[in-house]
């Protein structure tokens, strides 16, 4: 598995009205005052105030999830894919030898309606107000509503297959609106302990130490539980199989992954009796980050186990311990402007070729917190370190990604004619468990509980359900 697939995938990107680095200060560029944000992440004077009062309205309180640890195994809703509705039918098949699938509409209260049995495979197409399903024998079925749930019929091996990949649990197809477009989300509903082996199989190298796998299992379980608590009842999925959450391979035969999950079954990281959002990244580069800085300033991230630690060379053997990246100064500007346009919390209306990137704030352990980007006209943009990494790596239609990705937000910059050069350390956001560091510790004989105590200091490690 290449390093690009091991990028940290643990970001609570839209957790509250306050987002990390939401504040930008632009000088030398024209910015509408109503969209300009102060460096604290709060609206600048006038941005949220009424015309009759100079006092800005108080920002809404962020949603606080109930992070009480579960006493029984929870279900996790994993968004596997999002496609444009109407592009093509989506095919779902039996994952085992069974030939029959159960298809049922999803009611408004999230219960299942009258189910039908269909021959595998089926092709489901979203229609206005419902779904059309054609099964493997050519039978056509119609269902009202926005969502249908598909699972193996009773008495057959559990699991379904989507896009050629087998998954434990069921597949739910949900038609919805996203940014004005009609889309379909493919969501795998799966018991937590059946979900985790597919996470470990994708997050770690196959030959890594069993103790590394066990430590990763507890971190991934804790992260998933915090996401379930945060999103349940607020959207139709809890995590994403990719960069926004954690990688997921579906059903796996990896013995080391399966054994690590079973050995740590129900075990979670807790702080004062609540589940820790146990973020993790590929390689911290020896200088970790705080969740409130690198993830979001949401209060649930402001707990000791996920704050920055003193520097230590825990992952010096990692191939991404040191890295370099180069991109054209005009390309860097174009990516930042396009990235800003894709968001609703930052504004970079235009930016000339980037001539400098300067560190303007650092954490107590030396990791950069904010940068100032300077263009060739003297315009400046101040942006949170982690968000600058996202912006410099941005790609979309007409915007190609850099050939050498910016692997972390811990870097220094220099410039050659027409080129922005970055020299950095680590891979990912740097919060919590460092995967390469955990592997180095496990290889030296350190047990998984001790590894976790080092990366989530002060957290209790308890078995919360059987």
N, C-alpha and C positions, 0 to 999 in steps of 0.2 A: 504494500500500500504506500503510495507516494505521500510526501509531506503535505502536499496541497489538500489531501483528503483528511489530514489530521489537524486541520485548523480548528481552533477552539470554536465550539458551536453553542456556547451557553450565553445568550444575551437576552435579558428582559428589555427589549428595545422600546416597547410602548407601554410601560408600566404605569405612568402617571403623567400629569400635565407637565411636571418637571422632568426633563430628559437631560442626561449627561451632556454637557457642552452645548446645550440648546442656545446658550448665549453667544453671540458673535458681535464684535465691535469692528465696524468697517470704517476706515478713514481714507479719504482720497477716492472713494466710490460713492455713488449716489444710492441711498437706501431709503425707501419710504419709511417715515418715522413710525407709522403704525405697525410695521413689521420688524423694526429694529429691536433687538433684545440686548439687555445688559449682560456683562460678563458673569454675573451670578446665576444666570439662567432664569431670572425673573424679568417681567416686562420693564423696559425703560420708561422713564417719565412720559406719560401720555399714551403708552401702548395699551394699557388696560384701564385707563381712567375715563370717566364720563366727561363731557364737555363742561359741565357745571361744577366739577370738583377736581382739584389737583391730586387727590388721593386715589391711587389705583385700587381696584377691587381686590380683595384678598383672594389668592388662588384657591381653587377647590382642594379639599383634603384628599390625598391619594387613597385609593381603595386599599384597605388592609385585609388580607386574607386570614382565615383561621388556620394557623400552622400547627394546630394540635396534631400530634402524630396519629396516623390511622391505627386502629386496633384489629383491622382485618384487611386483607389484600385489596387495594383499590384497582379500578380499571383505568387505563390510560388511553386517551384518544390521540392518535398520532396522524397528523396530516402528511400523507405520502406524496401527494402531487396536487397541482392545481392546473386545470385546463380550461380553455375557452369553451363554454357550452355551445353545442351545435357543430363543433369542429369534426367530431367523429364520435361514434358510440364507444363507451368504455367497456372493456371485456374483463369479466371476473369468472374464474373457474374453480373447481374443486382442487384443493391442494393435495389431497390424498387419492386413494383409489376410488372413492365414492363418485357416483355420477350425478348426484342430485344436490341442488342448492335450495335453501329456504330464502325467499325474498319477501320482505314486508315493508309497508310504508311506516314512516316515523311520525308519531303524533306530536302535537304542539307541546305536550308535557314530557316528551322524550321517551315515551313508551312506544311499543310496536303495535301496529294495527293488524288487520287480518292478513295472515301470511299465505303465500302460495308456494308450491313446490315446482321447480323448473329444472330441466335437464342442463347439465354443465357441458360447455361453457355458455354464459349468457352475455349478451351485448345490451347495455343500458344506454338510453339516449334521453337527455333532459328535454322536456317539451314545456310550452307555456302552461303553468299550473300543475305539472306532474311529470311522470316518467313513462317511457315505453321500453319494455324489455322483450327481447327476442331470445328464446332459449336454443339449446343445441339441437333440438328437434324441429325448429321453425315455429314453435308456438309463440304467439304474441300476447303479452300481458300489459295492462295499463294500471298505473298507480297515481293517485292524487297526492299533492303535497310537494314540499321542497326536497325531501330526503327519502331514500330507501336504504334498508339494511340487508346485507347479503351474508349468509353463513352456510356452513355445511348442514345439510338436512339431518334430522335426528337419526342416531344410530350409525352415522358415518364418521370417519376420522375428522377431527376438528381441524379447522384452518381453511383458508381460501388463497387463491393466487391472483395477483394483479400484475399486469404487464410482465408476465413470465416469472415473477418472484413470489414464492410461497410466504404467507404470513400466518402467524397464529391468530386466533380470534376471528372477528368478522370484518367486513368492509362496508363502510357507509358512504354513499354518494350523496353529496349535499350541493344543491344549486343555490347560489347566492349572488349578491352584487358586491363587486369590489372595484372601487374607484370608478364607478359608473358603468362597469362592464359586467356582463352576465357570465359567471364562471361556475365551474364545478370543482368542489374539493373532494379528494379521495381520502377517507379517514379510516385508519385501522383501529378498531376497538379491541383492546387486548389486556388481559390481566398483567399487572405490573411485573410479576416474576417471570412471565413468559416473554415480556418485552425486553427485559434487561440483557439476556444473552445476545440478542441481535445488536444491542448497543455496544457491548464489550467487543464483539467480533469485528465491528467496524472501527471502534475507537483505538484499539491497541493492536500491535503487531502480534502475529500468531505465535511466535516463539518467545514472547516475553514471559516473565516469571509469574507463576501462579499467585504469589503474594501481591504483585502489581494488579493482577486481575481482580483479586478480592478487594483491594483498596478502591479500585475504580468502580466495582459493583456497588459499594456502599455510597460513594459519592454520587454516582448516576441515579441510584434509587432515591436518595435524599433530594436531588435536583428535581427528579420527575414528580415526587410527592409535593414539592413546593409549587410546581407548575400546575398540578391538578387542583391544588387548593386555590391558586390564584385565578384560574380561568374557568373552573366549573360554574356553569350558570351564566357566564358572560360571553362565551363564544362556543362554537361547535367542535373545537379541538383544544387539546392541552399543550401539545408539543409538536414540533415540526421535525421531520426526518431530514435534517440538514443543518445549515449554518445557524439558523435562528434558535436552535435548541441543542440536540445532540444527534450524532450519526446513528443510523439504524439500518441493519441489514435484513430485517425480517427474521424468518425462521433460520436457525443456524445449527450445524452439527459440530461446532467447535467444542471439543471436550473441555478445554481449559475455561472457556466462557461459561459453559453450563455448570461446571463444578464450582466455579467462583460464586455464581448466583445462588446455588443451592447451599453452599457453606455459609453464606452470609444472609440467608433468607430473612426478610423482615427487619434487617438491621439498618438503623438510620443514624445520622448525625443530628444531635439535638443541642440547642442552647437555651437554657432556662426552661426546659420542657417543651420547646417548640422546634419544628424541623428547620434545619439550616439549609438555605438555598446553596447547595454545595457546588458552586461553579468550579470548573477545572479547565486547564489549557494544555497544549502540547508541551511547551517549554517556556519557563518563566525567564530564562536568561540570567538567573541568579538574582534578579531584582523583581519581586512580586508587586502586584497592584492591589489597591483596595477596591471592593465591589462598588462603593459609593462613587468612586472616581471613574472606574473603567466600565461599569455596567449601567447603573443609574443611581441617583440620589434617593431612591425610594427608601422609606424608613426600614423596610424589612432587610435591606442590605447593610444597615448601620449597626452591625453586631461584631464583636471581637473576632470570632473564628474566620471571618472573610475580609479582614483588613490586611494591609501590607505588612510584611515581615522584614526584619533586618536582612540585608543582602547576605546570600550564601551561595557558593558555587555548587548547588545540588545537581545541576544538569550540564556540567561543563563538557561531558562527552557527547552531547547531542549534536547532530549535524547542523542544527539551526541555532546553536549557541551563539554563533556570529553569522551575520548575513549582510549582503549589500544589494542595493536596488538602484537602478537608473531609469529615468524616464525624461522625455523631452520637456523643457520648461513650458512650452505651449500646451503639450498634452496634459501636464499636471494641472494647469489652469482650467483647461476644458473639462477634465474629470471633476474637479471641485465644483465648478459651476453646474455641471449636469447633475452631480450628486445633490447639491443644494436644491435644484429644481424638483428632484424626486421626493423631497421631504417637506413637511409643513412646520418644522421647528427651526430652520436655518434659512438665511437669505444671503446669497452671493450673486447679485444680478449680473456682474461681469468682473473679469479678472484678467489682467494681462499676463504675459509669460512670468513664471515664478522665478524670482532672482534670489530669494533667501527664505529659509525656514528657521526661525529662532526659538529656542526654548525660553519661555517666560515664567514658568512656574514648575516647581518640582516637589515631589513628596519628600518626607523626612528621610526615606531610604535612597533618595537620588533618582527615582523614576520620574520622567517628565509627566506633568499633568496638563499643561497647555502650551501651545505653540503660536507664534505669530508668523503668518505667511505674508511675504512682501512681493508685490509685482513690479514690473519695470516702470510703472508710472508713479510709484510711491504709495499706491494703495495698500492697505494692510487688512488682514483678517486674523482675528484671534479665535482659536478653536480648541476645544478639548482634545487631548492627545489621541484617545481611542477613536474619536470621530474623524480626526484627520486621517488616520489609517484607513477608515472606511472610504473616505472621499478620494484618497489617492489610489485606491484599488477599484474604484467604481467602474462598472461597465454596463452598457445598455445599447439599444439600437443606435448605431452611429458613434458609439463611444467604446473603443476597444480597451480591454484591461491591460495593465503594464505587463511586459514580458517577464519582468522580475517583480513579483508581488512584494508589497510592504508587509513583512511578516508580523511585526508588532508595533506598538506605539512608542517603544523605547529606542530612539535613534538620534543620531546627529546628522546634519545636512551640510553639504557643500555644493558648489556650482562650478561647472566647466561651461565653456561657451555652448549655449543651447541645451544644456543637460543639467538636470537636478540629480544629485547623487546622495543616497542615504546609506549610512552604515549603522546597523542595529544589532540588537540582542534578543533572542527568544522568538517564540512563535505563538501567537494568540494574545488574549487580554491579560494573562498573568495572574488571575485571581484564583485562590484556592490551590487545589492539587496540581502539581506540575507532573505530567505523565512521564517525561524522561527522568525527572528527579526521583519519582516513585520507583521506576525501573532500576535506577542506579542503587537505591537503598535496598530494594528487594534482592538484587544480585549480591549485595554485601551481607545478606542474612537478616535484614530487618523485617519483622512481621508486619502484616497489613494494618493491625490496630495502631502500632507505633508510627507507621507511615502516615496514617490519617491524623494522629495527634500532632505530628509535626506540621502538617499543612493546614489544619483547622484547629489552631491552639485554643484550648478551653472547652471544646465541644465534647459532649458525652457521646458514647457509642453504645446504643442500646438496641436490643431486639424488641420491636414494637408489635409484631404480629407473627403468627406461625405460618 
